[in-house]
Structure formats: structure tokens, C-alpha cells
């Protein structure tokens, strides 16, 4: 069974304890309530991708429609310079006839739609699985919170606690393995995405600053495009940052699970040394963050987002200085 199946299987056993008539399992309504609250949080995080879908849809429509607005309502255009949705080089003359121009226009529009939707679909799938992994961490934290609850017989307390710890460790390991497989699969995609984003943000900003005799729709397209690119990149990095936080907070949750003693059992005595040793090892292992990287070159986090923006601004400043220096030299 794969990592995803194992994680789902572990989640189905949330709250299990020793099969003894003296042990007490967690009430089913508690487990259902925990899963419902975690599910609501995950749906809330995925709502941002719905917003991005609407934003990218508007972007695609603008790229496909604005050239037509420029042709029919803009200033007179040379027939050999009619615009297309995207600037492309063709192995033939698309202006030779109106049929060829219309066919080429439809092809470029379709190609742009395919590229944008494919790239965003990859980001959405990655965001979904990261959100799913964060949800699994939250379920794990809720199970840890209930590690010492529902134990009626003090004589079986240690055995029940050790059994629950074993199940928690198994679930934790399954989540980590799933995240590792997720990283291995998306490594090349993320590396290409981050590199292309830093270059495109720089180039689009440069076109906005240095553009001359551009139709007003071109400025609108560029501004919406750069806003969409930044938003899409931010959402990805924010999801990666959430995964790092959820994985590292596990150690804090273990430390705060009332291992030192509480009113969970009638005798009100601290956990045994054996149980405390297990919890200590769990805290030690949980301090290593679970993260998604781009071929180990960069970690998907908000720090990476700021680093990409800094790189793009540096490229933009360099291009801008070279461009204006060249203009001054020609003058």
C-alpha cells in the first residue's frame, strides 16, 4: 500500500486504544468533530485556489479579447501588424489572407489557454496535496492531545499509553513518507516554476516601464499578468510555509500533552519513565521540519517568495539601467 493509502488508513483509526474491556476508546463524536474541523480548515485554504482560477480566467479572456478591441476600436493599424493574443514567431506569413489570420489567431488563443490551465492545474494539485498533508498533521495533533484521556483503569494506563504512542508514531512516519514522495515528484516542476517566475516578473515589469506607443489594453494585460504571477507564486510558497509550521509544531503539541500528570486518571500520577522516554524521542524527531524543495536549491516557503522577488527586482534594475544608458548613448 502506498503512502497515501497508509495515511488514510491511519486516519481511519484515529482514537484507537488497546482492545481490552478495561480500556476506553475515544467517543466517535469526538473523532468526527475533530475531522470536521480539520476538513473545514482545509477547504478554507483551498478557497484561495478558487480565487486564483477566477483571476486567471479574467487574464485569459483579456489576452484573447483585447487585441480584437484594438483592431476594431483602436487607431488605424497596418494590415501587416495586426496583433495576436501573444507575441509569437510563425514559420509562415499569417497576414497573407484573412482566413489565415483568423486561424492563426484562434490557434494562439487556444495555445495560451492550454499553457495557462496546465501550469495552474499542476500548482493546484500540489497545493491540494500540501493542504491534505497539513490536515493530516492537524489530525495527528488532535490525537496527541487525547493521548492521556479516557483511561479508566490506572493499572493499564502505561500499556494503553504505549499502544497509543505506537499508533501516533506510525501515523507520523506515514505522513513524512508521503511528503517525501510528494517532494520527489514535484521537484523538477517547482524548480522550473520558480526560475521562470523570477525571470517573467522581471521581464513584464521591464516591458511596462519601457513600453512605447502601446495600446492601453497592453498595460492592463501586463499589470493583471504580473499580479496573477505574484499571487500564484505567493499561494504556493504560503502552502509550503504552512507545511513547515504544521510539522514543527508537532514537538510543541507533544510537550503540552499533559505527560507530567493531570486529572485524566483517578490516581493523578505522572506518566511512567518509559512513556516519558518515548515522548522525548518523539519530540526530538519532530523538530526536523517537513518541507517541499525545488531540487534542494530552494525551499517552498515565504522566505523563498521574498528571495524570488528580490532576485526579480535585481534583474529589473540591471535591465533598466542598461536600457536607459543605451538610450543616452544614442542621444
C-alpha positions in Angstrom: 0.0 0.0 0.0 1.3 3.5 -0.9 2.0 6.3 1.5 -1.3 8.0 0.7 -3.2 4.8 1.4 -1.3 4.3 4.7 -2.1 7.8 5.8 -5.8 7.4 5.0 -5.7 4.0 6.9 -4.1 5.6 9.9 -6.7 8.4 9.9 -9.4 5.9 9.9 -8.1 4.5 13.2 -8.0 7.8 15.0 -8.5 7.3 18.7 -7.9 3.5 18.8 -6.6 2.0 22.1 -5.9 -1.4 23.4 -8.6 -4.0 22.8 -9.3 -4.6 26.4 -12.5 -4.4 28.4 -10.7 -2.2 30.9 -9.6 0.3 28.2 -11.7 3.1 26.8 -11.7 4.3 23.2 -12.3 7.9 22.3 -16.0 8.7 21.6 -16.9 8.6 18.0 -18.5 12.1 18.1 -15.1 13.5 19.3 -13.3 11.9 16.3 -16.0 13.1 13.9 -15.9 16.6 15.3 -12.1 16.7 15.0 -12.1 15.6 11.4 -14.9 18.0 10.5 -13.0 21.0 12.0 -9.8 20.0 10.2 -11.8 19.5 6.9 -13.2 23.0 7.3 -9.8 24.5 7.7 -8.5 22.6 4.6 -11.4 23.8 2.5 -10.8 27.3 3.6 -7.1 27.1 2.5 -8.2 25.7 -0.9 -10.6 28.6 -1.4 -7.6 30.7 -2.4 -7.2 28.5 -5.5 -10.8 29.2 -6.5 -9.9 32.9 -6.4 -6.8 32.3 -8.5 -8.9 30.4 -11.0 -11.2 33.4 -11.4 -8.2 35.8 -11.8 -6.5 33.6 -14.4 -9.8 33.2 -16.3 -10.1 37.0 -16.5 -6.4 37.1 -17.6 -7.0 34.6 -20.4 -10.2 36.4 -21.6 -8.3 39.7 -21.7 -5.4 38.3 -23.7 -7.8 36.8 -26.2 -10.3 39.8 -26.5 -8.1 42.9 -26.1 -6.4 42.5 -29.5 -9.8 42.4 -31.1 -10.8 45.6 -29.3 -7.6 47.2 -30.5 -8.4 46.2 -34.1 -12.0 47.3 -34.2 -11.9 50.3 -31.8 -8.3 51.4 -31.7 -6.3 53.6 -34.1 -5.8 52.5 -37.6 -3.4 49.5 -37.8 -1.2 48.4 -40.7 -2.7 45.1 -42.0 0.8 43.6 -41.7 0.9 44.5 -38.0 -2.4 43.2 -36.7 -1.9 41.9 -33.1 -2.3 38.4 -31.8 -3.1 37.4 -28.2 0.6 36.6 -27.6 3.7 37.6 -29.4 4.9 34.6 -31.4 7.1 33.8 -34.4 5.4 31.7 -37.2 7.0 29.7 -39.9 4.7 31.3 -42.4 3.1 34.7 -43.1 -0.1 34.8 -41.0 -1.2 38.1 -42.7 -1.4 36.7 -46.2 -5.2 36.3 -46.0 -7.9 36.9 -43.5 -8.6 33.2 -43.2 -5.0 32.5 -42.3 -5.0 35.4 -39.8 -8.2 34.2 -38.1 -7.0 30.6 -38.0 -3.7 31.7 -36.5 -5.5 34.0 -34.0 -7.6 31.1 -32.8 -4.6 28.8 -32.6 -2.6 31.2 -30.5 -5.6 31.8 -28.2 -6.1 28.0 -27.8 -2.4 27.5 -27.1 -2.3 30.2 -24.5 -5.4 28.7 -22.7 -3.8 25.3 -22.7 -0.5 26.6 -21.3 -2.1 28.6 -18.5 -4.6 26.0 -17.4 -1.9 23.2 -17.5 0.5 25.2 -15.3 -2.2 26.3 -12.9 -3.5 22.7 -12.7 -0.1 21.5 -11.6 0.1 24.2 -9.0 -3.4 23.4 -7.8 -2.6 19.7 -7.5 0.5 20.4 -5.5 -1.5 22.8 -3.3 -4.2 20.2 -2.7 -1.7 17.6 -1.6 0.2 20.0 0.7 -3.2 21.1 2.2 -4.0 17.4 2.7 -0.7 16.8 4.4 -1.2 19.8 6.7 -4.7 18.3 7.5 -3.1 15.0 8.4 -0.7 16.8 10.7 -3.6 18.5 12.4 -5.4 15.2 12.9 -2.2 13.9 14.4 -2.0 16.8 16.8 -5.6 16.2 18.0 -4.7 12.5 18.5 -1.7 13.6 20.6 -3.9 15.9 22.7 -6.0 12.9 23.6 -3.1 10.6 24.4 -3.8 10.5 28.1 -7.6 10.8 28.1 -10.2 8.1 28.5 -8.1 5.8 30.7 -10.3 4.3 33.5 -8.0 1.7 35.0 -4.7 3.1 36.3 -3.2 -0.4 36.2 -3.5 -0.5 32.4 -2.5 3.2 31.9 1.0 2.5 30.8 0.1 -0.2 28.3 -2.7 1.9 26.8 -0.4 4.9 26.5 2.3 2.9 24.8 -0.1 1.5 22.4 -1.4 4.9 21.5 2.1 6.2 21.1 2.9 3.4 18.8 0.0 4.3 16.6 0.9 8.0 16.7 4.4 7.2 15.6 3.2 5.1 12.7 0.9 7.8 11.5 3.6 10.4 11.8 6.1 8.3 9.8 3.4 7.7 7.1 2.9 11.5 6.8 6.6 12.1 6.5 7.0 9.4 3.8 4.0 10.8 1.9 5.6 14.3 2.0 8.9 12.9 0.8 7.2 11.2 -2.2 5.3 14.4 -3.0 8.6 16.4 -3.0 10.3 13.8 -5.2 7.5 14.0 -7.8 7.2 17.8 -7.9 10.9 18.7 -7.6 11.6 19.4 -11.3 8.2 21.2 -11.8 8.9 23.5 -8.8 12.5 24.3 -9.9 11.3 25.3 -13.4 8.4 27.2 -11.9 10.5 29.3 -9.5 13.2 30.1 -12.1 10.6 31.0 -14.8 8.6 33.1 -12.4 11.6 35.2 -11.3 12.5 35.9 -15.0 8.9 36.6 -16.2 8.2 39.0 -13.3 11.3 40.9 -14.2 10.6 41.0 -18.0 6.9 42.0 -17.6 7.9 44.8 -15.2 10.5 45.9 -17.7 8.0 46.0 -20.6 5.6 48.1 -18.5 8.3 50.7 -17.8 9.9 50.9 -21.2 6.9 50.3 -23.4 6.3 52.9 -26.1 3.2 53.5 -28.2 1.4 50.6 -26.5 -2.4 50.3 -26.5 -4.0 50.9 -23.1 -5.1 47.3 -23.1 -1.5 46.2 -23.2 -0.8 47.9 -19.9 -3.9 46.4 -18.4 -2.8 42.9 -19.6 0.7 43.3 -18.2 -0.5 44.6 -14.8 -3.0 41.7 -14.5 -0.4 39.2 -15.6 2.2 40.3 -13.1 -0.5 40.4 -10.3 -1.6 36.8 -11.2 2.0 35.6 -11.3 2.8 37.1 -7.9 -0.4 35.8 -6.4 0.1 32.3 -7.8 3.7 32.2 -6.5 2.7 33.5 -3.1 -0.1 30.9 -2.7 2.4 28.1 -3.4 5.0 29.5 -1.1 2.4 30.1 1.6 1.3 26.4 1.4 4.9 25.2 1.7 5.3 27.5 4.7 2.2 26.1 6.3 3.6 22.6 5.9 6.8 23.5 7.7 4.9 25.1 10.5 2.5 22.2 11.0 5.4 19.7 11.0 7.5 21.6 13.5 4.6 22.4 15.9 4.2 18.7 16.5 7.1 18.8 19.0 5.3 21.5 20.9 2.0 19.6 20.9 3.7 16.5 22.3 5.4 18.6 25.0 2.0 20.1 26.0 0.0 16.8 26.1 0.0 16.7 29.9 2.6 13.9 30.3 3.6 15.4 33.7 0.3 14.4 35.3 -3.3 15.6 35.3 -6.8 14.5 36.3 -7.0 12.1 33.4 -7.0 9.1 35.8 -8.1 8.8 39.4 -4.6 8.3 40.8 -3.4 11.6 39.4 0.2 10.4 38.9 2.7 11.4 36.2 3.4 9.3 33.2 5.9 6.4 33.6 9.6 6.8 32.8 9.1 4.5 29.8 6.4 6.7 28.4 8.4 9.9 29.0 11.4 8.4 27.2 9.2 7.6 24.2 7.8 11.2 24.2 11.3 12.6 24.4 12.4 10.7 21.3 9.2 11.8 19.5 9.9 15.5 20.4 13.5 15.1 19.1 12.3 13.6 15.8 9.6 16.2 15.4 12.0 19.1 15.5 13.1 18.3 11.9 10.7 20.2 9.6 8.9 18.5 6.7 9.4 20.7 3.7 9.0 20.7 -0.1 12.1 21.8 -2.0 12.9 22.6 -5.7 15.7 20.0 -6.2 17.2 21.1 -2.9 18.1 24.5 -4.4 15.2 26.3 -2.7 12.6 25.5 0.0 9.0 26.3 -0.8 8.3 28.9 1.9 7.6 32.6 2.3 11.3 33.2 2.6 11.7 31.8 -0.9 8.9 34.1 -2.1 10.8 37.2 -0.8 14.0 35.8 -2.3 12.4 35.5 -5.7 11.1 39.0 -5.6 14.5 40.3 -4.6 16.1 38.5 -7.5 13.5 39.8 -9.9 13.9 43.3 -8.7 17.7 43.0 -9.1 17.3 41.8 -12.7 14.8 44.5 -13.4 17.2 47.2 -12.0 20.0 45.9 -14.2 17.9 45.8 -17.4 16.5 49.2 -16.7 20.0 50.8 -16.1 21.4 49.2 -19.3 18.4 50.3 -21.3 18.5 53.9 -20.3 22.3 54.1 -20.6 22.0 52.8 -24.1 19.3 55.4 -24.9 21.5 58.2 -23.6 24.4 56.9 -25.7 22.3 57.0 -28.8 21.1 60.5 -28.0 
